[in-house]
Amino acid sequence: MPDVSTSAPLRPEAAVGARVAGFALRHWLLLLGLAALIIPTFAAVARESWSTEQGAHGPVVLATGIWLVLRMRPAFVPLARPGSPVLATIGLFISLTIYALGRISGTTEMEGFALYAAMVTVTYAYIGTRAMRVLWFPILYFAFLFPPPDSLVAAITQPLKLGISREAVNLLSLFGMSVSRTGVIIQVDQYDILVAAACAGMNSIISLSAIGLFYIYIRHNANWRYSALLILAILPVAVLANFVRVLVLILITYFFGDAAAQGFLHGFAGMTMFTVALLGIFAIDTLASPLRTRLAREGES
């Protein structure tokens, strides 16, 4: 009887690995070019933004975003079709030109968002519009990897800094504490506290927007009206949390001195602020559960 050799079907993990290896072999030049763009830009962003309090959410966004894309593969892969070569070429030309200008001028913000635009364009070229509609949230979510322009931060934080410092001084003055302010500088006895951008809400607004949007999408993505309500709650929660942070810093300075406020306890106040903000979002989500149920029923009817 002749020998009949049969090959066992590949396991799902092996099949995925084979497809990835095949894609890498076919498009090695593209992958090499993307690596030449991604590695230096991400190194600069990690050094200048992710290592600071304002951008500490970046690695979390990167890890959870990649996980989410992998989780959504069964939904978007069957819809993947190549996009328009003309549109992809135009998009790459514009984004790579801006990227080059950002690299030459050393503007990390311009470089980062130009890289983001280039990656979105490449994604469109390979999977098309229909698949990208499924991936709309991860695409939006990855924008939080890069720091916003300094001019935008300054424009937004200035009124927040003034408002937070004014209300903090007014509240503590009611309890007889010797505090005053000049603009965004708070005088506590012989010490001066500068309410900087990090304490004025912008960093927590960005961080909470990223983490809050991820939480809302994972838990409530099917109920868009309720999700919109929670998204609107992020801004006031972030401002309230930063108000609490400034209060904590003033109290630390008042009772323990400037050295304590600028040392470990300053970081502790930052963690307290972020914890308060997250708990605020979770509390709003819990308290609004009857509204969520009602909106879900209206959506089904």
Secondary structure by P-SEA (a helix, b strand, c coil): ccbbbbbccccaaaaaaaaaaaaaaacaaaaaaaaaacaaaaaaaaacccccccccaaaaaaaaaaaaaaaaccccccccccccaaaaaaaaaaaaaaaaaaaaaccaaaaaaaaaaaaaaaaaacccaaaaaaaaaaaaaacccccccaaaaaaaaaaaaaaaaaaaaaaaaaacccccccccccccccbbbbbccccccaaaaaaaaaaaaaaaaacccccaaaaaaaaaaaaaaaaaaaaaaaaaaaaaaacccaaaaacaaaaaaaaaaaaaaaaaaaaaaaaaaaaaaaaaaaaac
